[in-house]
Amino acid sequence: MNTSWTKYLPERVRYKVDGRQSLQKALGNTGWLFADRIVRMGLGLVVGIWMARYLGPEKLGLLSYAMAFVALFSPFATLGLEDIVVRNIVRNPTCRDKTMGTAFILKLIGGIVSFGVAIGAIFLLRRGDSQILCLVVIIAAGNIFQAFSIIEIWFNSQVQAKYTVFAKSAAFFVCTFIKIALIISGATLTAFAWVSTVEIAMASIGLVIAYGSKVGSFKHWQGTIQKAKSLLKDSWPLALSVIAMTVYQRIDQVMLGEMVGSKEVGIYSVAVRLAEIWIFIPTALYWSLFPSIVKAKSVSDDQFYKQLQKFYNLMALLAYLIAVPVTILAQWLVGFLYGETYARAGLMLSILIWANIFTFLELARSSFLATMNWTKTYFVTVMFGALLNIGLNIFLIPRYGGIGAASASLIAYWFAVHGVCFFFKPLSRTGTMITRAMFYPKIW
């Protein structure tokens, strides 16, 4: 009998996991991520509601617009390296130092480029708006610190999320109490923008400490041109995919701000917040299960596709368990939490929450595409989703405001994840598997 944490599980579940070390490791890793995200979700939601009530829709809309605008350029700071680094380290652990060192340098350069491009773009778009310019400069500075997320990627490749949880949670708690102090003291909007950047910087310091204490010195990291070319060769389609994905996830708030106004962005951002707060669930599962899916591919195609179908099924089932009750309670929930000022966000939430089905399934599908190294295919699917979202936003936002933006997102998410699969023969099997998961998400 295993004497680890599995002894606390129900007997039927313990029977399935006893003796299966990889499964236990994945479940333990997921447990750490879930605990972290649940605490963050609870505390972050409470403080976020307090902040939304304090700022009001207009000021919250300005802050949300600035964050969404910076997010459009954040892919330059990640370069799509996450899945590639995990895949390479899992397949060849001896390449760790070269992979980590090179990826760090690439991400640092990308963060600096992201910072510069975001500032240049907002200056051209809102040259006379000094407040938005200031907010974007402050928030964009956080992208430079994204280089240190390579440490988090390494811990994910080893299914050791608890160390990143410690580092990032410490930063989150400190900055949460700073936000509370700012609300009590009646701080300006700029102060809240600074907190978001400080949190990223503090989390980066925590990751450096965790890596140094648990893994070893950074002096072994090596950055080479040859390794950089190799990483970028595999990652550039993913980087373009992340850009396209960011566009179809964040362009709605930017377009709302340009076409309707900051107040509508503030109301819409409340719906987005309540819909996206659940994304920690598939994200935690993804980083816990992705290494095992990569390994399953090396065993056999049959094992690989069985694992994938289970992953799709699990993601769909979890999304339904969230979407149904949230839809029923959306109007009441928004009014109760945020007040009548944000009441229109209720209907927006009841639409956006169904987009989570495809967000959950997209994460599962990305594990398939990354393992197959079909990064170009991934880019094409997401690009179509981004273009469709922009087109629908142009048509729907002037007529329906935030409700139109929510509807555009739902349609675009479905097409990018599921609908587009039937336009490409290599993805037809994937489309069928996703269809099966949507209609019959059996997980046992």
Backbone torsions as a table, in degrees:
resi	resn	phi	psi	omega
1	MET	NA	134.4	179.6
2	ASN	-72.7	136.0	-177.6
3	THR	-101.8	12.1	-179.7
4	SER	-81.0	-162.4	-179.2
5	TRP	-59.8	-16.5	-177.0
6	THR	-66.0	-18.7	-179.5
7	LYS	-65.9	-17.4	179.8
8	TYR	-87.6	-5.5	-179.5
9	LEU	-79.9	156.5	172.0
10	PRO	-58.4	151.2	-172.9
11	GLU	-58.2	-40.8	-177.9
12	ARG	-64.2	-40.2	179.3
13	VAL	-72.7	-40.4	-179.0
14	ARG	-61.5	-35.1	179.0
15	TYR	-61.5	-35.0	-178.1
16	LYS	-77.0	-25.6	-174.5
17	VAL	-105.9	-17.8	-179.4
18	ASP	-60.2	131.0	177.9
19	GLY	83.6	-5.1	179.7
20	ARG	-105.5	88.8	-171.7
21	GLN	-62.6	-41.3	-178.7
22	SER	-65.1	-38.5	178.5
23	LEU	-67.3	-42.2	178.2
24	GLN	-61.1	-41.0	-179.4
25	LYS	-64.4	-42.5	179.1
26	ALA	-65.0	-42.5	179.6
27	LEU	-66.3	-41.1	177.8
28	GLY	-63.3	-42.4	178.3
29	ASN	-62.5	-43.9	178.5
30	THR	-63.2	-37.9	178.5
31	GLY	-59.6	-42.5	177.5
32	TRP	-62.8	-45.6	-179.4
33	LEU	-64.5	-40.7	179.7
34	PHE	-65.1	-45.4	-179.5
35	ALA	-59.8	-43.3	178.9
36	ASP	-61.6	-48.1	-175.4
37	ARG	-69.9	-35.3	179.4
38	ILE	-64.8	-43.6	177.6
39	VAL	-63.3	-44.8	178.5
40	ARG	-61.7	-42.8	-178.0
41	MET	-61.9	-45.8	-178.7
42	GLY	-65.4	-54.3	-177.7
43	LEU	-68.8	-41.7	179.6
44	GLY	-63.2	-37.5	179.8
45	LEU	-66.6	-44.4	-179.4
46	VAL	-61.2	-49.8	-179.2
47	VAL	-67.7	-37.0	178.2
48	GLY	-62.7	-39.7	177.1
49	ILE	-65.1	-44.5	178.9
50	TRP	-60.0	-43.8	-179.6
51	MET	-66.2	-40.1	179.6
52	ALA	-64.2	-41.0	177.6
53	ARG	-66.4	-37.1	-179.2
54	TYR	-69.1	-45.7	-176.2
55	LEU	-77.1	-36.7	-174.0
56	GLY	82.4	162.6	-175.5
57	PRO	-57.7	-37.3	-175.8
58	GLU	-65.6	-53.1	-178.6
59	LYS	-70.0	-38.5	176.8
60	LEU	-62.4	-36.4	177.9
61	GLY	-64.3	-40.1	177.1
62	LEU	-61.8	-45.1	180.0
63	LEU	-66.1	-42.0	179.7
64	SER	-65.7	-39.7	177.2
65	TYR	-60.5	-47.5	-179.0
66	ALA	-61.5	-42.3	179.8
67	MET	-66.1	-42.0	178.8
68	ALA	-66.0	-39.1	179.9
69	PHE	-63.9	-46.2	178.1
70	VAL	-63.1	-37.7	-179.5
71	ALA	-60.3	-29.7	179.4
72	LEU	-61.6	-26.0	-177.2
73	PHE	-105.9	-3.0	-179.2
74	SER	-63.9	-27.1	177.3
75	PRO	-57.8	-25.7	175.8
76	PHE	-62.7	-26.1	-178.9
77	ALA	-84.8	-17.9	-179.2
78	THR	-104.1	-33.8	177.2
79	LEU	59.2	18.4	178.3
80	GLY	64.8	24.1	-172.9
81	LEU	-83.3	-16.9	-169.8
82	GLU	-55.0	-59.6	-177.1
83	ASP	-63.8	-36.8	-177.7
84	ILE	-66.3	-43.1	179.1
85	VAL	-63.7	-45.9	178.7
86	VAL	-60.4	-47.2	-179.3
87	ARG	-59.2	-45.6	-177.5
88	ASN	-66.2	-40.4	-179.5
89	ILE	-69.8	-38.9	178.3
90	VAL	-64.3	-41.8	-178.3
91	ARG	-74.9	-34.6	-176.6
92	ASN	-142.4	83.5	-176.9
93	PRO	-58.6	-24.2	-177.6
94	THR	-68.9	-15.2	-178.1
95	CYS	-88.9	8.7	-172.1
96	ARG	-52.8	-54.1	-171.9
97	ASP	-65.5	-40.9	177.9
98	LYS	-68.0	-41.7	-179.7
99	THR	-64.9	-46.7	-178.3
100	MET	-65.5	-46.5	-178.1
101	GLY	-62.9	-44.9	-179.5
102	THR	-67.9	-42.6	179.8
103	ALA	-63.6	-37.0	178.6
104	PHE	-62.2	-46.5	-179.6
105	ILE	-63.2	-43.0	179.2
106	LEU	-61.7	-42.8	-178.8
107	LYS	-70.2	-33.6	177.8
108	LEU	-65.2	-45.5	177.3
109	ILE	-62.0	-42.5	179.0
110	GLY	-62.6	-37.6	178.8
111	GLY	-64.9	-40.5	178.6
112	ILE	-66.0	-42.2	177.7
113	VAL	-62.7	-43.8	179.0
114	SER	-58.6	-43.7	178.8
115	PHE	-59.5	-48.5	-177.5
116	GLY	-66.6	-42.6	-177.8
117	VAL	-67.4	-40.5	179.5
118	ALA	-61.3	-43.6	180.0
119	ILE	-65.5	-44.2	178.9
120	GLY	-61.6	-41.3	-177.6
121	ALA	-67.7	-44.0	-178.6
122	ILE	-69.7	-30.7	177.7
123	PHE	-64.8	-39.4	179.0
124	LEU	-72.2	-36.9	-175.8
125	LEU	-80.3	-40.5	-176.5
126	ARG	-127.6	55.1	-172.7
127	ARG	-57.4	-36.5	-176.6
128	GLY	-90.9	-0.4	-176.6
129	ASP	-99.7	91.2	-175.2
130	SER	-66.8	-31.3	-179.0
131	GLN	-67.3	-46.0	178.3
132	ILE	-65.2	-40.4	178.0
133	LEU	-57.7	-45.4	-179.7
134	CYS	-64.1	-44.5	-179.5
135	LEU	-61.9	-43.4	-178.7
136	VAL	-65.9	-42.0	179.2
137	VAL	-59.9	-45.3	-178.3
138	ILE	-65.2	-48.6	-176.2
139	ILE	-69.0	-38.9	-178.7
140	ALA	-65.1	-25.8	178.9
141	ALA	-60.1	-27.4	179.0
142	GLY	-63.7	-24.6	-179.5
143	ASN	-65.0	-26.3	179.6
144	ILE	-64.8	-35.2	-179.2
145	PHE	-76.2	-8.2	-179.2
146	GLN	-63.8	-16.8	178.8
147	ALA	-58.5	-32.8	-177.4
148	PHE	-74.7	-9.2	176.5
149	SER	-67.1	-11.9	176.2
150	ILE	-60.8	-28.3	177.1
151	ILE	-67.7	-41.9	176.8
152	GLU	-61.5	-39.1	178.6
153	ILE	-61.0	-41.0	179.8
154	TRP	-63.7	-45.7	178.8
155	PHE	-61.8	-35.5	176.5
156	ASN	-64.7	-38.0	179.8
157	SER	-65.6	-25.3	179.4
158	GLN	-97.3	4.3	-177.6
159	VAL	53.9	50.0	-179.2
160	GLN	-128.8	61.4	-173.0
161	ALA	-69.2	-19.7	-173.2
162	LYS	-60.4	-30.2	-178.9
163	TYR	-71.9	-38.6	175.7
164	THR	-70.8	-32.2	177.0
165	VAL	-61.2	-46.0	178.8
166	PHE	-58.1	-47.8	-175.3
167	ALA	-65.6	-48.8	-174.5
168	LYS	-76.2	-32.1	179.7
169	SER	-68.6	-38.5	178.4
170	ALA	-59.3	-44.7	178.3
171	ALA	-64.2	-40.9	-179.6
172	PHE	-62.3	-46.4	-177.8
173	PHE	-64.5	-44.0	179.3
174	VAL	-59.8	-47.3	-176.5
175	CYS	-72.5	-27.4	175.2
176	THR	-64.6	-43.5	178.4
177	PHE	-69.7	-29.3	174.0
178	ILE	-64.7	-41.8	178.0
179	LYS	-61.2	-41.6	178.7
180	ILE	-61.1	-44.0	179.0
181	ALA	-62.4	-37.9	179.3
182	LEU	-66.0	-40.3	179.1
183	ILE	-64.8	-45.9	-178.9
184	ILE	-62.9	-38.1	-177.1
185	SER	-84.8	-3.5	178.5
186	GLY	72.1	42.8	-175.1
187	ALA	-70.1	165.2	179.4
188	THR	-81.8	168.9	-179.9
189	LEU	-62.9	-35.9	-179.1
190	THR	-60.0	-35.2	-179.6
191	ALA	-62.5	-38.8	179.5
192	PHE	-68.0	-32.8	176.1
193	ALA	-65.2	-40.5	178.7
194	TRP	-61.9	-35.2	-177.8
195	VAL	-62.6	-39.1	-179.3
196	SER	-62.7	-38.1	179.0
197	THR	-73.5	-40.4	178.0
198	VAL	-61.3	-38.3	180.0
199	GLU	-62.4	-42.5	178.6
200	ILE	-63.6	-41.8	-179.7
201	ALA	-64.9	-42.9	179.4
202	MET	-66.4	-39.6	177.5
203	ALA	-63.2	-37.2	178.0
204	SER	-62.9	-42.7	177.5
205	ILE	-61.9	-41.9	178.4
206	GLY	-62.6	-39.7	178.3
207	LEU	-65.2	-39.4	177.9
208	VAL	-62.0	-44.5	179.2
209	ILE	-63.6	-43.4	-179.3
210	ALA	-63.0	-43.8	-179.6
211	TYR	-66.5	-42.8	-179.3
212	GLY	-63.5	-35.6	-176.8
213	SER	-84.4	-29.5	-174.9
214	LYS	-103.3	-22.7	-175.4
215	VAL	-115.0	-54.8	-179.3
216	GLY	151.6	-169.3	-175.1
217	SER	-73.9	149.0	176.7
218	PHE	-77.8	-11.1	-176.4
219	LYS	-66.6	-15.8	178.3
220	HIS	-81.9	-13.9	178.5
221	TRP	-65.3	140.3	-179.5
222	GLN	-131.6	130.8	175.3
223	GLY	-107.7	119.7	-178.9
224	THR	-124.8	149.4	178.6
225	ILE	-64.9	-39.3	-179.4
226	GLN	-62.1	-44.6	179.6
227	LYS	-67.8	-36.5	178.3
228	ALA	-61.7	-43.8	177.7
229	LYS	-61.9	-41.1	-179.6
230	SER	-64.0	-46.5	179.9
231	LEU	-64.3	-45.5	-177.8
232	LEU	-68.4	-30.9	177.8
233	LYS	-60.6	-40.5	179.7
234	ASP	-83.9	-29.6	-170.5
235	SER	-93.3	-19.2	-173.5
236	TRP	-61.2	-36.9	174.9
237	PRO	-64.9	-35.5	176.9
238	LEU	-67.0	-37.9	178.2
239	ALA	-62.0	-44.4	176.4
240	LEU	-63.8	-35.6	178.2
241	SER	-64.7	-41.7	179.0
242	VAL	-64.3	-38.7	176.7
243	ILE	-61.2	-48.5	-179.9
244	ALA	-62.9	-40.5	-179.5
245	MET	-66.3	-41.9	179.1
246	THR	-62.4	-37.8	178.1
247	VAL	-61.7	-48.1	-175.9
248	TYR	-80.2	-5.7	172.7
249	GLN	-97.2	-26.3	-172.9
250	ARG	-120.9	-13.8	-175.9
251	ILE	-65.2	-24.5	-179.4
252	ASP	-61.1	-42.2	-179.1
253	GLN	-70.4	-37.4	177.8
254	VAL	-66.3	-44.6	-179.5
255	MET	-67.8	-35.8	175.2
256	LEU	-60.4	-44.1	180.0
257	GLY	-62.8	-37.5	-178.9
258	GLU	-78.7	-33.1	-171.4
259	MET	-99.7	-25.3	-176.7
260	VAL	-121.1	-49.0	-180.0
261	GLY	138.8	166.5	-174.4
262	SER	-65.5	-35.0	-178.5
263	LYS	-61.3	-42.1	178.6
264	GLU	-66.1	-35.7	176.1
265	VAL	-63.1	-41.3	179.6
266	GLY	-62.0	-43.2	178.4
267	ILE	-66.5	-45.2	-179.7
268	TYR	-63.6	-36.9	-178.0
269	SER	-64.0	-28.3	175.6
270	VAL	-65.2	-44.0	177.4
271	ALA	-63.7	-42.5	178.4
272	VAL	-61.7	-42.9	-179.8
273	ARG	-59.8	-46.5	-177.7
274	LEU	-71.8	-26.1	177.4
275	ALA	-80.3	-42.7	-174.9
276	GLU	-80.7	-11.5	-177.3
277	ILE	-63.2	-19.3	-178.9
278	TRP	-87.8	-5.7	-174.1
279	ILE	-66.7	-16.5	177.8
280	PHE	-61.5	-26.1	-176.7
281	ILE	-66.8	-57.0	178.6
282	PRO	-66.3	-30.6	179.7
283	THR	-64.8	-44.8	178.5
284	ALA	-62.8	-43.0	179.2
285	LEU	-65.5	-39.5	-177.8
286	TYR	-59.1	-52.5	-176.1
287	TRP	-70.7	-17.8	176.0
288	SER	-85.7	-32.5	-173.5
289	LEU	-100.8	-20.7	-177.7
290	PHE	-57.5	-45.2	177.8
291	PRO	-58.2	-37.2	-179.3
292	SER	-71.3	-30.2	177.7
293	ILE	-70.4	-39.4	175.3
294	VAL	-59.6	-43.6	179.7
295	LYS	-67.0	-37.3	179.8
296	ALA	-61.4	-34.8	178.6
297	LYS	-62.7	-35.1	179.7
298	SER	-74.6	-16.4	178.4
299	VAL	-82.5	-57.8	178.8
300	SER	-170.1	156.2	177.7
301	ASP	-65.2	-35.7	179.9
302	ASP	-61.6	-46.6	178.3
303	GLN	-64.1	-39.0	-179.4
304	PHE	-60.8	-49.4	-177.0
305	TYR	-73.3	-29.1	173.9
306	LYS	-64.0	-42.8	178.4
307	GLN	-63.6	-41.6	-179.6
308	LEU	-64.2	-44.0	-179.8
309	GLN	-61.4	-40.2	176.7
310	LYS	-62.7	-38.8	179.5
311	PHE	-65.2	-46.5	177.1
312	TYR	-58.9	-46.7	-178.4
313	ASN	-60.0	-44.8	-179.1
314	LEU	-62.7	-43.5	-179.4
315	MET	-63.8	-43.6	-179.6
316	ALA	-64.3	-45.2	-179.0
317	LEU	-60.7	-45.9	179.6
318	LEU	-62.0	-40.3	179.8
319	ALA	-63.3	-41.4	177.7
320	TYR	-64.2	-41.4	-179.1
321	LEU	-62.7	-23.4	177.5
322	ILE	-91.4	-45.7	-171.3
323	ALA	-64.2	-42.0	-174.8
324	VAL	-63.5	-56.0	180.0
325	PRO	-65.0	-35.5	179.5
326	VAL	-64.8	-39.4	178.3
327	THR	-60.5	-43.9	-178.8
328	ILE	-65.8	-37.5	-173.3
329	LEU	-98.9	-1.0	-169.6
330	ALA	-53.5	-51.7	-175.8
331	GLN	-62.8	-46.4	179.6
332	TRP	-65.2	-41.5	-175.8
333	LEU	-60.8	-46.6	-179.5
334	VAL	-64.3	-45.1	-179.9
335	GLY	-62.8	-41.6	-178.6
336	PHE	-67.3	-42.9	-174.9
337	LEU	-81.3	-44.2	-170.2
338	TYR	-108.7	-16.0	180.0
339	GLY	95.3	168.7	-175.1
340	GLU	-65.0	-21.7	179.3
341	THR	-58.7	-31.8	-177.9
342	TYR	-104.9	17.7	-172.1
343	ALA	-54.8	-37.0	-177.1
344	ARG	-64.1	-16.6	178.9
345	ALA	-68.9	-17.3	-178.8
346	GLY	-61.0	-50.2	179.3
347	LEU	-66.3	-38.0	177.1
348	MET	-60.3	-41.7	179.2
349	LEU	-64.0	-41.3	-178.6
350	SER	-64.5	-21.2	175.2
351	ILE	-87.4	-49.0	-175.8
352	LEU	-63.7	-31.1	-175.7
353	ILE	-63.9	-27.1	178.8
354	TRP	-77.5	-19.4	173.7
355	ALA	-67.2	-21.3	179.0
356	ASN	-62.4	-28.5	177.4
357	ILE	-56.4	-43.8	-177.1
358	PHE	-81.7	-26.1	173.3
359	THR	-66.6	-43.2	178.1
360	PHE	-62.8	-47.5	-177.9
361	LEU	-67.9	-31.2	179.2
362	GLU	-63.2	-39.1	178.6
363	LEU	-63.8	-41.4	177.6
364	ALA	-65.1	-42.4	179.9
365	ARG	-65.5	-33.8	-179.9
366	SER	-65.5	-28.1	176.0
367	SER	-66.2	-35.2	176.6
368	PHE	-67.7	-48.1	-177.1
369	LEU	-67.4	-37.1	178.8
370	ALA	-67.9	-40.2	179.1
371	THR	-65.1	-39.6	179.3
372	MET	-78.4	-9.2	-175.6
373	ASN	62.1	34.6	177.4
374	TRP	-93.2	53.7	-174.9
375	THR	-68.3	-32.4	178.7
376	LYS	-67.2	-38.5	177.4
377	THR	-63.4	-40.9	178.2
378	TYR	-59.3	-43.6	179.7
379	PHE	-61.2	-44.7	-177.9
380	VAL	-61.3	-43.7	-178.1
381	THR	-64.5	-43.7	-178.6
382	VAL	-71.2	-35.1	179.1
383	MET	-61.9	-42.7	177.9
384	PHE	-61.5	-39.8	177.7
385	GLY	-63.2	-41.0	179.9
386	ALA	-65.1	-46.0	-179.8
387	LEU	-63.3	-40.5	178.9
388	LEU	-65.0	-40.7	-179.5
389	ASN	-63.9	-43.7	179.0
390	ILE	-61.9	-46.7	-180.0
391	GLY	-60.7	-44.3	179.3
392	LEU	-67.1	-37.2	178.0
393	ASN	-63.3	-41.5	178.6
394	ILE	-58.8	-37.0	-178.3
395	PHE	-82.2	-41.2	-170.1
396	LEU	-90.9	-34.3	-175.2
397	ILE	-62.6	-46.7	179.3
398	PRO	-60.3	-27.2	-177.0
399	ARG	-90.1	-39.4	-171.8
400	TYR	-125.6	2.6	177.6
401	GLY	61.9	-132.5	-177.6
402	GLY	-63.4	-32.8	178.0
403	ILE	-65.3	-39.0	176.0
404	GLY	-65.0	-39.7	177.6
405	ALA	-64.1	-40.6	178.8
406	ALA	-64.4	-42.4	179.4
407	SER	-64.7	-40.5	178.7
408	ALA	-62.8	-40.7	179.8
409	SER	-64.3	-43.8	-179.4
410	LEU	-60.0	-47.7	-179.0
411	ILE	-65.0	-43.8	-178.0
412	ALA	-66.0	-40.0	178.9
413	TYR	-62.7	-44.1	179.6
414	TRP	-60.8	-46.4	-175.5
415	PHE	-65.4	-43.1	-176.6
416	ALA	-66.2	-30.2	-175.9
417	VAL	-96.6	-43.1	-172.2
418	HIS	-112.4	-55.7	-174.6
419	GLY	-57.8	-42.4	-176.1
420	VAL	-66.0	-21.3	-178.4
421	CYS	-60.2	-29.1	-175.7
422	PHE	-88.0	4.1	174.6
423	PHE	-100.5	-7.6	-179.1
424	PHE	-128.6	119.0	-175.8
425	LYS	-55.3	-42.5	179.4
426	PRO	-61.7	-19.6	-178.1
427	LEU	-101.7	2.6	-176.4
428	SER	-62.5	-39.8	177.8
429	ARG	-64.8	-39.7	177.8
430	THR	-62.7	-42.9	177.6
431	GLY	-59.8	-41.3	178.2
432	THR	-64.7	-41.0	179.3
433	MET	-65.0	-39.5	178.1
434	ILE	-67.8	-40.1	176.4
435	THR	-59.1	-45.2	178.5
436	ARG	-60.1	-41.2	-180.0
437	ALA	-66.2	-37.2	-178.9
438	MET	-68.4	-35.2	-176.4
439	PHE	-98.2	-22.8	-178.8
440	TYR	-148.6	75.4	-175.6
441	PRO	-80.3	67.8	179.1
442	LYS	-78.6	127.9	-176.3
443	ILE	-113.0	-14.3	-179.2
444	TRP	-99.9	NA	NA
